[in-house]
């Protein structure tokens, strides 16, 4: 929730707590800031959430208006979190340890070795804190999937419009196809180049002499984009004409000779090919956008009681 929205929500909630002349003030157990459908959020809960969010950041300013703003933000987040947990329980949604670990593993896999751990350390997030964050996100994703996504409607015109307006997302860059012969020594590679220039059969020499995995298919590497192969091979392939054979190219794997066999220029991917992908992208966005509206309805139907006196008096 945005900061202004959080403050407004707290101000509204506190105003709603004001009693009429004949009403009796609600009672709260000691240390309870808010009750959400009868479940308590305590001062300790607040401080725990605040401590996690403020690791590595400067302290809270002393002025009361700023402190009230921060209280509003964190109380709004805690109330929403509690509401979502309650909704998950109602919908029969649970998150398993294996699902959490799978998501953490995927997150770490997007970083070079050691970089993920370094980033977590820089942010002062420990393993338990990371798992808690991931569990919360999985819970939200499941609620969106089960309670919101089924009602999302997508028209064919929306899919077509996305394809037209986001053409850059649906372009395939130039790709080339090449075959290679890989050997261990430069002398052997130079001898093979001489045989090829003399009319030797590239595919046959690849089967007989190459040590690369694709040797048995005549050295065929298939289609690849720029930068998908070792630099020496990629640079040579994208600067050759179809049918041309390279000289000796050196990489950490050994000594290569490549022949360019085909080239596909950059082109728009056909709409029929990406129609389902676009529809799913739009569906996911609409479902995520619908989360706030869903939460507002849940909040409006919930019984949320704020301990106005304790919220005002509570210190950080």
N, C-alpha and C positions, 0 to 999 in steps of 0.2 A: 504494500500500500504506500502511496506517495506520502511525504511528510505532512503536507497540508491536510491531506485526507485523514491521516492518522490523528492529527490534532483536532480536526473537526469531529471525527468519530468519538474521541474521548470527551470533547466538550458537550456533544449531544447526549452521550451516555450519562455524564454527570448531571446534566440538566434534567434528564429523565428520572434521575434518582431523587430529585427534589420532591418533597411530600406535600400533599394537600393538607388542609386544616384537620381533617378527620383521620388521616392515615397514620399508621404506626411505622416507625423506622425499621427496616429489615435488620435482622441480626445475622452476624457472621461469626464463624469460629475464629479463634485467635490466629492472626497472620494471614487471613484470606483476603485477597484483593478483589477477586471476581469469582462469581460462580456461573458456569455455562451449562445450562440444563442440569443443574444440581452438582456438577463436577467443579471442584475448586482449583483456582490458580492462586498460588500463595506468593508471599513476599520472597520466599526462597526460590520459587520457580522463576520469578522475575529476575532476581539477582543472578541466577545460573545462566539464563538466556542472555542477559546483558554482558556477563563476563565472557561468554563465548564470542559474542559479536564484537566486543571491544578489544580483543587481544591485539596487541601491537599498535593500538591507537591511543591518542591522547585522552586525558581524563575529561570528565563532564564539567562544563562551565558552572560557575557558582550562581549565576543569575536565575531566579525562579522561573521566568517565562521559558528559558531554554530547557530547564529541567522538566517542566511540565510537557514541553514538546516531546522530549525523549521518552518520558513516561507514556505519553499517548501512543507513540510509535510502537514501543515494545508491548504495551498491553494489547494493542490492536493485533499485532502479530501473534501473540500468545492466544488470544481469543480465537482468531481464525484457525490457528493450528489445532486447537482443541475441537473446534467445530468440524474440521476436516477429519480428524481422528474418529470423532463420533459418527460421521457420515460413512467412513470406511467400515466401521463396525456394523452399521446398519446394512450396508451393501454386501457384507460378507467378504470384505477385502482384507487380506493379510499379506505381509511381506516376510519372506523367509530369509534366513542367513545366506543360503546359497545364491539367492537373487541379488542380495546386497553385494556379495563378494564378486559375482559376475559383472555387475555394473562398475565396481571399483577397479577390477582388472581391465575392463574396457577403457575406462578413463586413463589409467596409467599407460596403456598401450599407445595412446596418442602422443606420448612424449618420448624423447630420446632417453636412453638408459640413465637413471639417476636424476633426471630433471624433474620428474613428478614429485619425488620425495623432497627435493630441494624446494620446490614451489610450496608444498605443504608446510615445510619447516619455516619458510619465510613468512607465511601467513599464520604461523603458530596454530596450525590445525593438526591435532594428533589423530591416530588411527580410529579411536572411538568417536571423535567428533566428525571425522569424514564419513564413517559408517552411518552415523545418525543423520547427517545431511542427505546422504544417498537414500537412506530408508524413507525419509520424508518426501524426496522427489519421486521415488517409485510409487509411494502412496498417492500422491497427487496425480501422477500419470494414470494410475489405475482408476481413480475416481473419474478423471476426464474420459477415459476409455469406456467405462461402464455406464456412467450417469449422463454424460454430455454428448459424446460422439454419436451414439445411435440416433439422436434427433437432428443431427446436422444435415442440412439439405444443400446439394450442389447441383447447379443447372449446367447443361452442356455449354451454354454461352459463357459461363464463368471460366470454364476450362479452356475454351478457345481464346478468350480474351487474355488469359494468363500466358498462353503460348505466344500470342502476338506481341504483347507488351514486354515480355521477358525473353526475347529472341536470343540474347547473349547466353542465357542459361541452357539453351537447347541447340547449341552449335557444337559440332565435333571437330576438334582441331585436326590439322593434317597428320596423317599416319602413313608409315611406310612399312613394307614387308621385305625382309632380307633373309638370306641364308648365310651360315658361317661355317668356317673350318677353324677349329681351335687346336693348336699343338703346343708342346712345351718349350721348344727352342726356336730362336729367330732363324737359325740356319735352315731348319726343316720348313719353316713358313716360307722363306724366300725360295726354296726349291719348289714348293707347291705353287707359288705365284708364277714361276717360270713355266710349269706344266700347264697351268690354266691359260696363260697368254699364248701358249703353243696349241691350244685347242682342247685341253683336257676337260673331262666331264666333271663339273663342280659337284653335283650330287653324289656321283660315284666316289670321288676323292674324299668327300665328307664322310661317307659310310666307312671307307677304308682307313682313313687317317685321323679323323677328328676325335678328340677326347671329350667333346661336349655332350651333354645328355641327349640333344636332338640329332646326333649323328645318324641314327638309323632311319630318320626321315629325310635324309639328304641335307641336313643342316638347317632346315627351315625354322626360323625364329618366329614366324607369324607376324601379324601387324603390331606395331608399337608406336607410341607417341614420342615426341622429342623429350629427352631427359629420362626416359624409362629404361634405357640401357646405359652401360658404362659410357662415360663422356666421349672417349675416342671412337667408339662404335656409333653412337648417336650422331656425333658431329659429321662423321664420314657418310653415314647413310642418308642424312638429310641434305647432303651436298652432292649426291651422285645422281646420275640418270638411271632410269630403269634399264637393267641389263648390264650395267657397268660393274666391274670388279675392282675392289680396292687393292692397295698394296698391303704391306704387313702393318697391323695395328697392335700396339702393346697395351695390355691392361694388367691388373694384379692377377688375373686368371691365367694369363699366358699370352700367346701370340695368335692373332686372329687374321683371317682373310674373310671379307664379306662380299656378297653380291646382292645388289638391289634387284628385287623381283617384281615389286608392285608399289604403287603410290596412290593414296586416297587424299585428294585435296580437302581443305577445310570446307564444311558444308553444314547446312541446317539439318537437324535430325527430323525425320518425318513426324508430323503431328500424331499419326496413328501409333507410332512407336512409343511416344511419351505420354499419351493421353491418360493412361491409368496412373502414371507417376505424378502427373500434375494434379489430378483429382485427389489423390491421397495427400499431397502437399497442402492443398486448399482445405481438405477435411481436417487435417491436424491443426492448421492455423485457426480455423473457425472454432474447433473444440477448445483449444487453449484460450482463445479470446472469450469463449463462453464461461470460463472458469470464474471470472470475477462476478458475472451476473448470477451464476449458480450460487456462489458464496453469499452474495447479497440476499438472495431468497432464503437460504438456510439461516442466515443471521437474523433476518426479519421474523422467521418462525420460531427462533430459539428464545429461551428465557435466560437473559443475561443480566445479572445483578452486580453492580459495582459498589464496592465499599468506599464511598466518597471520602470519608474522613481519613481512612488509612492511605488512600492514594495521594491525597494532598499532603499528608504529614510524612510520608515515606521518604527517606533519604537514600542516596546512592552509596 
